[in-house]
Amino acid sequence: MLEYYITDSANTLQKIDKLEKGCWVNMVAPSEAEIKLISERLNIPEDSIKDPLDDEERSRLEKEDNHVLIIVDFPYIIYDDSGFPVYETLPIGLIVTDECFITISLIENPIIMDFINKKIKGFFTYKKTRFALQILFHISTYYLRYLKQINRKTDDIEKELHQSMKNEELYAFLSLEKSLVYFTTSLKSNKIVLQKMLRLNHLKMYEEDKDLLEDVIIENTQAIEMAETYHSILTSMMNTFASVISNNLNIVMKFLTSITIILSFPTIVASIYGMNVDLPYQNNPYAFVGVIFTALLLSSITTIIFWKKKYF
């Protein structure tokens, strides 16, 4: 998909039909023809456009003769077969040229859609450096938003685990832990790119732009610290609750074993007096009552012993 947007004279974002100077080119999973069109029109190597479309591409900053390429990772949510949210990251490419600004991603993502839907105020397509920094800042805020969601989801699963003896909650914890690993790795890579931007001055920045870049670095650093903290807590909780689940199972098995032993005495007594041989008191009219009483007495004594030993 290839779309063109431009900020008009009233500073309102408008969708246009062709590439113009000062416009924003949004490319989402572009076809070969679209990649070739933009490459030839803006004199950009096709590799610069294709690299952000590789889901394993590392974050980096590159300056060429006529453009600057920024690749960072952004967070997004998918859902598994059970409807549980899974948080992952994908690269997004930002290309700043003298003529226009380009964004490239493999999927439609909420960060770019917020700009298209005019939820973000104060951005202009012709202020390309500022626009790129605003996108980077918005990416950092999404990391923080999703990290808070992960933390809330962890609290919900923790409540369920207090009474659980199943593995579903641990699988959910494992999924969240994997998401936090993705986030931490991507955020650290993004931080390197942001610091490189501040240090090398590949982009022409005014004082306000530098302040915004510093804000982006602060938000990114905060997200890294949150991700590492949540990951540490989650790992500790997984180990703890794995032991809790095992302990709950042991308690149940101990209870069932105790019940089995208690119920075995009536079975033993009844089996003995059910044999086809001569038995004591077999002709006594109270023999049946005696057998029942003996079985109950043995079971009662065993129950009292187990109760005192806190077997159940």
N, C-alpha and C positions, 0 to 999 in steps of 0.2 A: 504494500500500500504506500502510495506517495501523495502527500498533501502539502499545500502551500498556504502559509498564513502571513499576514502583514498587519502592522499597527498603522491605522490610517491617521489622517490629520486631527481627528478627534480623540486620538490615543485609545482607540477601540480596536480590539483584535478582529480581523476580518479574514475569511477564507477566500483565496483567489485561485484562478485557474492555471496560472503559469508562474514561472520563476521570475521574480523581480528583484532589483537591488534593495537590500534592507529587509528582505523577507525571511521567514522561518520555514525551512524544509523539514517536514516530519516524515521519516521513513520507518515503516513497521513491516518487518519481514519482506523487504522489497524483492521484486523479481530481478532476474539478470538484466532485462531490458531497462528497468528503472535505475538499477545501479549504473549501467553504462550511460544512460541519459545524463544523470547528475555528474558522473565522472567526466564526461566530455564537455558538458556545459560549464563546469566550474574548474576544469583542469585539475582534478583531484585523482590520485591513483585509486583504482578500484579496490585495492587491498585496504586502503584506509576506510572504505565503506563496508567491506566484508568482514573485517576483523571484529567489530562489535557484535556481529551476528553469530559468532562462535560462542556457545554457552560455556566453554572452558577458557575463554580469553582472559588474560590477566589484566588488572588495572594498570594503566600507564599514561604518561604524558609525552607527546611527541610534537616537535615543531618541524614543519617542512617549509619550503620556499614561500608558498602562498597560503598555507593554512596551519592551524594548530589542532591536533587530535587529542581529545581527552576521553579515556575509557575508564569508567568506574562501575561498580556493582550496585544494583538497586534491589530492594527486597520486594517479594510478592508472595501471595498466598495461593496454594492449591489445596484441594480436598481429596482425601483418600476414599476408598470404597465405602467406608463406614460414615463418611461425612466429617471426619476429624480434620481440622486445619493443619496443613503442613507448610512451614515457612522456608522459602528457599531464596536464592539470589541469582540474578542474571546480569550480564554486562549491558551497559548502555553507552553509546558513543555520542560525543558532542564535538562537532567540527566547527571551528570558527574560521571564516574566510573574510577577505576584504569585501566581498559582495553580499554574503548572506550567512545565516546560522543554520546548522543542520543537526538534527537529532536522529539517531539510528538505534533501533531495538528489535529484538526478535519477536516480542509480543507487545500487545497493547498493555500499557501499565498505568496505574492510577496517578503516578507522578506527572506524566505528560498530559493525561486527561484532565487533571486539575487546571493546567494552564489553558488547554483548549476550551474547557468549559467555563473559563473566566473566574475560577475560584481564587486565583492568585492575583492580587492587585499590584499595580506599580511595576509591571514589566513591559518592555518594549522590544519588538523584534529587531530593530535597528541598533539597539544598544547590546551588541552581541556578547561582550565580555560580562556585562552585568546579568544578562539573561542566563548565561552558562552558570554563573555563581548562584543565581537564584534557584536553578534546577538542582545544583549540588546541595544547597541548603535544604531544599524540599526533600531530597533523598534522605538526608540525615534525620529530618523530622519523622519520616516514615519508619526509619529504623527504630527510633525511640518509641513511636506509637506501637509498632509490632512487638517490641520487647515488653511493653506494658501488658499487651494482650497475652503474651506468653506467660508472664508472671501471674496474671489473673487465672489463666487456664491451669497453671501449676497448683494454685491454691484450691481450685475446684477439684482437681484430681486427688489432691492430698486429703480432702474431706472424705472422698469415696474410699480411699485406701485404708482409712482407720478401721473400717468394718469389713474389708474385702479379703478374700482368700484366693482371688483369681489373678490372672496375668495381664488382663486387658489394660489395667491402669499402668502397669510397668511398661507395656508396649507404648502407651501414650507418652509416658515420661521419656522413653527412649527416642521417640519421634521429636519431642521438644528439645531434647539434648542435642540431637543432630542438627536441628534448626539453629540452635545457639552456636554450634561449631561453625556452620556456614556463615552466620552473621559476624562472628568474631574474625574469621579469616578475611571476609570481604571488607569489613570496616578497617582492619589494619592495612590492607592493600590500598583502600581509598585514602587513608591518612597519609600514606607515602606520597600519593599523587598530589594531594592538597598541599603538603609541605613543599613539594617540588615546585608547584605553581607559585607559591609565595616567595620561594628562594630564587628561581630562575627568571621570573618576569617574562615568560614567553608571550603572555597576553598583556596588552596595554591596559593598565589599571589606574584609575584615579584614586584619590585617598578614600573615598566612600567605598570603592570596589575592594580595596585592601581591607577595610574594616569588615566588609561583608565576608570576605574570604577567611578572615580570622574568626568570625562568628561560626562559619561552616566548620572550621577545624575544631573549635570548642564543642560544637554539637556532636561532631564525629567522635571526638575523644570521650565525651560523656556516654555516647552509645557503646563504645568499646568497654568502658568500665562497667556499665550496666550488664552487658552481655557476659563478661567474664564473671561478674558477681552472681548472676542468675545461673550460669553454667556450674559454678562451684556449689551453689546451694542445691541445684537439681541433682548433681552427681551424689552429693551426700544424702539427699532424700531417697534416691533410688537404692543406695546401699542399705539405708536404714529400713525402708519399707520392704525390701526383699527379705530382710531378717524378720520383720514383723509378720509377713505373710507365712514364712516358714514356721515361725513360732505359733501362729494361729492354727496352722495345720497340725502341729505337734499336740496342741491342747485338745483339738478335736479327736485326734487319734488316741490320746490318752483316755479321754472320756469314753470313747467307744470301746476301748480295750477293757476299761473298768466295768462297763455295763455287761460286756461279754462274759467276764469272769463271774460276776454276780449271778447272771442267768444260767451259768453252767452248773451250779449246784443243784437246782431243781431237776435239771436234765440228768445229772449223774444219779441222783437218788431214784428218780423215776425209772431210769434204765436198769438199775440194780434190781428193783422190786418188780420189774416187768419181765424178768427172765423165767423161763419154764423149768424151774428147779424148786426144790423145797426151800422155803425161806422162813426165818423166824417170824412168829406172830401172823403167819399167813391165814390162819383160821380165826384170828381174833377179829371181832366185829369192828373194832376201832383201829385196825391196821392202816386203813386208807388215811384216816385222820392223822395218825402218827407219822405216816410218810410225808404228808403235806406239811405238818408242823416242823418236821426235821428239815425239809427243804427250805422253808421260810426262815427257820432259825439260822441256818448256815448262810443264807443270802443276807439276812439282816446283820449278822456279825461281820461279814465281809464288807457290807456297805458302811457300817460304822467305822471300821478300820480305814477304809479308803477315804472316808470323809475327814477323819482326823489327820490323815497324811496329805489332805488337800489334792487328791487325785482328780477331783471334780468339784 
